Amino acid sequence: MAVKKFITGNFYDEAVLFPAVTKVRRAGYKIHDVYTPFPIHGLDKAMGLRDTGLHTAGFIYGITGTCTALGFITWALTLDWAINFGGKPFFSLPAWIPITFELTVLFASVGMVMTFCYLCQLAPFVKKDHFNARSTDDTFVMALECTDKTNEQEVIGFLNNLGAKDVEVQYRETEWWLGRYDKDTKRFERKVEPVH
Amino acid sequence: MGLLRYESQVRPPLVNGDKDYHQVTEDICRPVETRPSKAWWIGFIISVLVLCFGIVSVTMEVIYGVNQWNLNKTVGWGYDITNFVWWIGIGHAGTLISAILLLFRQGWRTGVNRAAEAMTIFAVICAGQFPIWHMGRVWVAFFTLPYPNTRGPLWPNFNSPLLWDVFAISTYFTVSLLFWYSGLIPDVATLRDRAKLKWRKLFYGIAAFGWTGSTKHWQRHEALSLVLAGLATPLVLSVHTIVSFDFATSVVPGWHTTIFPPYFVAGAIFSGFAMVQTLLVVTRKVLALEDYITIEHIEVMNKVIVLTGSIVGIAYLTELFIAWYGANTYEGFAFLQNRVNINSPYGWAYFIMMGCNVLSPQIFWFRKMRRNLLVTFFMSILVNVGMWFERFVIIVTSVYRDYLPSSWSTYYAPTIWEVGFYMGTFGLFFTCYFLFSKYFPVIALAEIKHILKKNGESFKEKMTPVENETLYEFVEKHGHDHGA
């Protein structure tokens, strides 16, 4: 994707933010995102976001871990290299429970964290555009995406009425790119003019 | 929004002082963004020096073999496994605080969880050193892993508690690290966005993984934390259970008891909370975070200490009772002759353990003592001394006199290299903790902000009129107000 045009408003109180989110949606504007310094319960519902499927992914990873552990130990100790430990059965399930449990937890956790990072596009050296650096400190930043039909002045006035502060138009990159935060890199930094 | 923020005045605030979100950020980021104090440098240098001594001790052991330690015919596990169990026990508090208390919706955990989780990770790193270096031929440590090797392939014994330990501890370390770091990402992003210096922007920019604070990301982050907490809760209980299996599944009198798993888990929480207290009582003072780690936090943790200390006490007494009631000669000998008997060679260790773990925490039945920082600090040290002796008693007094009196060892005492190794892990632990407290926020920023409007002092005061409303007024004013 590319650089898009947004109208952003800053909020400093959840009590102002919540009604604003509802009213903006009711008025038919498309909320690109709300950036908050901490999780606000109910904001995702208010914004109409659907539930995350991360739990389900975690369950699947966990089951994978269980099957891996049980399957592997069974194969190793009964088929591949059966060892007689004091006359006990080769298939000694109770003794395998600890490792099975540990691998279930390990697969579920590692898998979930990796899925989380993939879905949210989080990784070292990933850089994303910020609407307001204070959104990780104390400001709730609401960004509305503009289309060709958007009447900027109307939106700005609307957000101001809802209690937003410092409402402004911003051009921002919506995707991530590889970059460093100490350097002012952009996603499409060097646009080479086509040679005719 | 009234109801959303309402919390009873009966509960004391978790954040003192008149704070807003920005003030919270300022307070918690200050230690990270200012130059370290002289005390920090002194502490850090001492830790690094002690760590160096530890490295020398381990090097001696690697070059000359486990013979550098005073282990003998019957005492095959001495200082090192004692220290292993001790550190791994300490490493239980962090995940307990962040996972179990998250599931129980305990708001006070937010003030202490980040530092406690960090402590957990460092303690597990220290714990892991002991079994690894005890192997002697440490360069073949990877033999414990089931990898397709050229010897068959020959698989490790999946029925062995020692292998369960390998899996349990490496899983515990991985999950704790992921849990800790996934919680840290938003806070690191805060530091990144506040950074003025070039290297800070670079460092925190890399470490924050490009976090923006998008609502969708927060939604996933919340889901992740909750599920990780749900996974870490049985995990934390399983790890010390499995450590106790190292002993309980053997046939050594004194180890072969079914009470071990719950008894070890309670002991782990006990010593872990004590270590959290040791660190936080100092940290809150040095970093001026008294408003976030309040006396209330200290008091609550002291309550956990008296509870778990008493559970451990009951376990000790139960063991003694069963040793007598079970009428097994060997078990009776291990408990009644080698432990409780003050005249036996290690009788003193047993009574240090009893005094520190069972008797001394009872002081925390008194509110005044629970809220006294000096007493708390002193007690936290005492508890960890006691818990170290518990592991020493369990390990050494069970094995130094085995079934064959001719092989009864002489008195087991550690060599300088065993002590040096132990000291070295202290160096490692505190070096890590000093670096953590300098470069990362020791308090979970986002989580404190999350509870601020409900549990902050200034916000609670605003709720006083709500508290005084009649039920009718309350419903009338706040009943239909769900933020719409």
Interface residues (C-beta under 8 A of the other chain):
Chain A: E14 A15 F18 P19 T22 D33 V34 Y35 T36 P37 F38 P39 I40 G42 L43 D44 A46 M47 L49 D51 T52 L54 H55 G58 G62 F72 I73 A76 L77 D80 W81 I83 F85 K88 S92 A95 W96 P98 I99 F101 E102 L103 V105 L106 A108 S109 V110 M112 V113 F116 C117 L119 C120 Q121 L122 A123 P124 F125 V126 K127 K128 H130 A133 R134 S135 T136 D137 D138 W176 R180 Y181 D182
Chain B: M1 L4 D20 Y21 H22 T25 P146 G152 P153 L154 W155 N157 F158 N159 P161 L163 W164 F167 A168 T171 T174 V175 L178 F179 S182 I185 P186 A189 T190 R192 D193 R194 A195 K198 W199 K201 L202 Y204 G205 I206 A207 A208 F209 G210 W211 T212 G213 S214 T215 K216 H217 W218 Q219 R220 H221 E222 A223 L224 V227 L228 L231 A232 P234 L235 S238 I242 F245 L445 A446 E447 K449 H450 K453 G483 A484
